[in-house]
Every structure is written in structure tokens, then in C-alpha cells.
Amino acid sequence: MLKHVLDVIDLLDRPQTSGELLADHLRSVLAAATGPAATSPTTPTIEVRTVTGDRGSTDFVKVTVPGRAGRLSGGDAPTLGILGRLGGVGARPERIGLVSDADGAVAALAAAAKLVDMHARGDVLDGDVILSTHVCGWAPTRPHDPVPFMDSPVDIALCNREEVSDAMDAIVSIDTTKGNRLLNHRGIALSPTIRQGWVLRVSEDLLSVLETVTGEPARVIPVTTQDISPYGNDVHHINSLLQPSVATDAPVVGLAITAGTAVAGCATGASHEPDIAAAARFAVETAKDFGRGAAHFYDRAEADRLIELYGRMTRLQGRSA
């Protein structure tokens, strides 16, 4: 996985970076893979879509990796979404180089490269996997407490529309989460599961995956009600880690890439490649287990009981109750 991370960083850490550059790289990974033909009747697809906002443009990259028993192959295995959340991979001309905020995109693209390579070699997962992020080397910055954040050329609602799909039965959202004093640990941390406005208990299955890929006790990032409400409501959010939860009925978990101190999202020289690789490995291992029914994001009976007792919380998604 570290090789894929280094390859992706090399392509992102340049003024000329683009979604098409990353897509070409993923296509080359697919073409170069050797071994027996994949047993799935379909092959991975790689798409790029350029979207322009008030503050510039960004390229959305979407990779779909079919599973042997996924819906794209006529089966019924569940589909996992893996999203790399960020404002931009670069803050030019204000900052030169790859910014800390890029880590989520790097992790998602590295996971995509790994899954594409596995599929081409014949290691096909049970369920489909949809991976999405966006690439912008010239993104703006904005003030945030305790350290500055990266902003995005397009608003978060548009990002959700481009990246969140109704086909996703569950979502892993990966985001650099270093600009806070809530979790002073360098590595990766899991959030509680968010579903339809409810903050549910942390998934035991995903904690096991996290501990397996890191070899350390699992860390859990604290989540508040504010963090799962939509951006633009004039309240503080830890970052965009859990913003996909406002755009889907599926369960969402955040995978935070963290640091021992508060690090600005627009800081350069702040990305730690082994931590990004751990996040990408978590995403791939979760995809393996989720597609075969061995990893559950939440207890459905318990979630239904909460709704029965206390009602729906969809108003926290910006929807009517």
C-alpha cells in the first residue's frame, strides 16, 4: 500500500496535478497488473468530471470496482463507498506543495489503486466498491479555530452530490483531522457510526479492523451533534469528515487521519505517508469484510429501537423530521 501512496503523492504534489492525471495512473495500474483474469464479468471503471464553482474548479475522480457477487455482476452483496474528503490538495499560490488536507484524497486514491490492481490480478472482492474524491492544486484557505483550514472551490453540498451515491450501502469517509485538540495522537482514528441524524455506538467490527491494520489499540474521534449537521449553518464543525452523512440514508463512519498537535489543513510538509497507508489499508480491509457480510457498521435492531422510542433525527441532515 505504501507504494501506491507514494505514487499518488508524486502525482498530486505538482502545480499541474489534475483528475485526469490520476485517472491515467489508475488505468496504467489496471493495464500493468498480471495474473489470471478476474472472475467478475465486469472490469473497474475510472471516471473524471470537472466542476467549476465561484472560487475555481476541481476534478472529481470516481472509481468503481465490481465484486464477484455485487450488484454490477448480478448479485446482492452490499456496496461500500470510500470517500476522500478535503478542500484541496494544494493551496497555490499561497502555499507551495502538497497540503495536509490532501491526506484523505491520497488515501482514497491509493486504496483505489490497490483494489484495481487486486481485481486485475484475480483477487475480486464479494461486493462492489465505489471510491471517490476530488483533485485541486489551487484551492483557497479560510480561517478556523485553532488553526486555518483549507477551503474548496466548490461547496460541500456539490461535493456530496458528486461523491455520495444511492448505490452505497455504507460509507467510509477519510479526512485529515489534525486541526483540533480533541485527539492528540498521530495515526488514524474511527468515529462513531452516523445514520440518518443519529450518532450510534462505535462499530465493534470496524474497531477490530482498525486494530488489525495499525497493530495498536483503537482510537476513537469524538463527535458532536454540530459535526453531523450540514455545513453553512453557522456552527462549529470539527471538519468535513462526517458531511457525507447529511446526504445519505446509509450508515457513515469517519476515518480521521490525526496528529499529536494541532496542524493547519493548509500546512505543507505535514503528511505522514505511513499513516495515510494505514488509512488506505483500513478502507481496503473494510471493503473485504463488508462485502462478505463480516463487518457491520451498526446494529439495525438497536437503531430501529431508538427511532421507535425517540423519533427520527433526519432534521439534523437538513431534512424534515
Disulfide bonds with the S-S distance in Angstrom:
none
